[in-house]
Amino acid sequence: MFTQEQIQHLHQFCTKHYVQYYDLQLELVDHLANAIEQKMDENPKLNFEQALIKCTRDLVFLALPMW
């Protein structure tokens, strides 16, 4: 479970990356939180910020076109 500050950090992350619609932010925050939790379960040495970085790298990779 994440703290309120960590959830707020995810919302700020979305805003910083131009996700301006609140309903879309809620969905993205939920997906990011689940992905972060999974990364931290897989590697207990990761903290929240490290897991977030790994998750965002995964998102960037998935967003790249596959030619």
Residue frames as qw, qx, qy, qz and C-alpha x, y, z in Angstrom:
[[0.000, 0.889, 0.459, 0.000, 0.00, 0.00, 0.00],
 [0.431, 0.374, 0.005, 0.821, 1.23, 3.47, -0.84],
 [0.177, -0.471, -0.414, 0.758, 1.17, 6.62, 1.23],
 [0.271, 0.865, 0.382, -0.177, -0.98, 9.58, 0.31],
 [0.095, -0.803, 0.336, 0.482, 2.23, 11.45, -0.59],
 [0.348, -0.168, 0.809, 0.444, 3.25, 8.72, -3.03],
 [0.353, 0.606, 0.706, 0.093, -0.18, 8.76, -4.69],
 [0.095, 0.935, 0.096, -0.329, 0.05, 12.55, -4.92],
 [0.268, -0.562, 0.580, 0.526, 3.51, 12.14, -6.46],
 [0.397, 0.213, 0.821, 0.350, 1.99, 9.92, -9.17],
 [0.249, 0.847, 0.464, -0.075, -0.67, 12.55, -9.91],
 [0.082, -0.874, 0.215, 0.427, 2.05, 15.20, -10.14],
 [0.411, -0.230, 0.744, 0.473, 4.03, 12.89, -12.41],
 [0.393, 0.547, 0.711, 0.200, 1.00, 12.66, -14.72],
 [0.109, 0.951, 0.195, -0.213, 0.52, 16.42, -14.74],
 [0.280, -0.691, 0.453, 0.489, 4.22, 16.97, -15.43],
 [0.287, -0.087, 0.822, 0.485, 3.92, 14.64, -18.42],
 [0.280, 0.110, -0.312, -0.901, 0.90, 16.46, -19.84],
 [0.244, -0.383, -0.881, -0.135, -1.86, 14.10, -18.70],
 [0.108, -0.162, 0.176, -0.965, -4.31, 16.88, -17.91],
 [0.647, -0.293, -0.359, -0.606, -7.66, 15.07, -17.79],
 [0.409, -0.447, 0.615, -0.504, -8.37, 13.96, -14.24],
 [0.926, 0.025, 0.208, -0.314, -10.22, 10.77, -15.20],
 [0.803, 0.478, -0.326, 0.142, -7.28, 9.71, -17.36],
 [0.052, 0.626, -0.617, 0.473, -4.90, 10.59, -14.51],
 [0.718, -0.308, 0.436, -0.447, -6.88, 8.33, -12.17],
 [0.971, 0.224, 0.000, -0.084, -6.55, 5.42, -14.58],
 [0.593, 0.600, -0.424, 0.328, -2.85, 6.03, -15.16],
 [0.238, -0.597, 0.576, -0.505, -2.13, 6.43, -11.45],
 [0.883, -0.155, 0.307, -0.320, -3.91, 3.13, -10.79],
 [0.914, 0.372, -0.128, 0.098, -1.89, 1.36, -13.49],
 [0.322, 0.674, -0.497, 0.442, 1.38, 2.91, -12.34],
 [0.504, -0.522, 0.502, -0.472, 0.68, 2.01, -8.70],
 [0.970, 0.000, 0.185, -0.158, -0.01, -1.60, -9.66],
 [0.775, 0.522, -0.248, 0.256, 3.12, -1.76, -11.82],
 [0.025, 0.703, -0.519, 0.485, 5.25, -0.18, -9.07],
 [0.739, -0.378, 0.413, -0.376, 3.90, -2.63, -6.52],
 [0.978, 0.207, 0.021, 0.008, 4.74, -5.52, -8.84],
 [0.532, 0.647, -0.389, 0.384, 8.29, -4.23, -9.40],
 [0.243, -0.628, 0.534, -0.511, 8.80, -3.84, -5.65],
 [0.905, -0.179, 0.281, -0.265, 7.46, -7.35, -5.03],
 [0.897, 0.393, -0.128, 0.156, 9.84, -8.76, -7.65],
 [0.581, 0.311, -0.343, 0.670, 12.79, -6.87, -6.18],
 [0.485, -0.773, -0.393, 0.113, 12.31, -5.89, -2.50],
 [0.542, -0.289, -0.026, 0.788, 15.47, -3.74, -2.64],
 [0.138, 0.444, 0.367, 0.806, 13.72, -1.21, -4.89],
 [0.032, 0.403, 0.484, -0.776, 12.18, 1.81, -3.29],
 [0.404, 0.713, 0.495, -0.288, 9.13, 3.64, -4.65],
 [0.204, 0.835, -0.221, -0.460, 11.10, 6.10, -6.79],
 [0.151, -0.393, 0.834, 0.356, 13.35, 3.41, -8.31],
 [0.381, 0.319, 0.868, 0.012, 10.32, 1.27, -9.16],
 [0.357, 0.806, 0.265, -0.390, 8.58, 4.29, -10.71],
 [0.077, 0.700, -0.519, -0.485, 11.60, 4.93, -12.94],
 [0.235, -0.105, 0.935, 0.246, 11.62, 1.31, -14.09],
 [0.386, 0.555, 0.715, -0.177, 7.89, 1.43, -14.82],
 [0.299, 0.838, 0.017, -0.456, 8.16, 4.63, -16.83],
 [0.051, -0.500, 0.740, 0.447, 11.00, 3.15, -18.85],
 [0.326, 0.209, 0.918, 0.084, 8.72, 0.20, -19.63],
 [0.356, 0.749, 0.448, -0.334, 5.98, 2.62, -20.72],
 [0.145, 0.765, -0.350, -0.521, 8.34, 4.54, -22.99],
 [0.173, -0.241, 0.894, 0.335, 9.51, 1.30, -24.58],
 [0.346, 0.430, 0.832, -0.059, 5.92, 0.20, -25.18],
 [0.288, 0.819, 0.225, -0.442, 5.06, 3.56, -26.76],
 [0.075, -0.548, 0.582, 0.596, 7.83, 3.32, -29.35],
 [0.795, 0.417, -0.101, -0.429, 6.72, 2.25, -32.81],
 [0.678, -0.245, 0.674, 0.160, 7.86, -1.23, -33.80],
 [0.600, 0.675, -0.237, -0.357, 9.18, -1.07, -37.36]]
